[in-house]
């Protein structure tokens, strides 16, 4: 094996921890700003560039449940074609970006954003609320 064995912490020159690795191998970067270089010379702030929530579920199911999700505690069926996604870890404010889609071509809106949740509204091509399978949502912004 090549490399450094037994490393558990990197420090700044001022002796504060910049990065730690726990006994399970989980890496924690503590600086608050981790910049990565993408294509060419462009860089991005890693924390800002990550989705803070995403969900996938069947909106036609009698009882809503996640097919898969990240940072989501529960789903609430508000009514036909209206679903609420509740966060595990809250957002910093209600001004985050969110979007949704379905397996089928429909009108999908992300609405009623708060620090603890957002709502996905699905409508058919006549703009009537409509339950659909394959509903997905995603949120980007700052966590609290």
Secondary structure, 3 states (H helix, E strand, C coil): CCCCCCCCEEECCCCCEEEEECCCCCEEECCCCCEEECCCCCEEEHHHHCCCEEEEECCCCCCCCEEEEECEEEEEEEECCEEEEEECCCECCCCCEEEEECCCCCEEEEECCCCCEEEEEEECCCCCECCCCCEEEEEECCEC
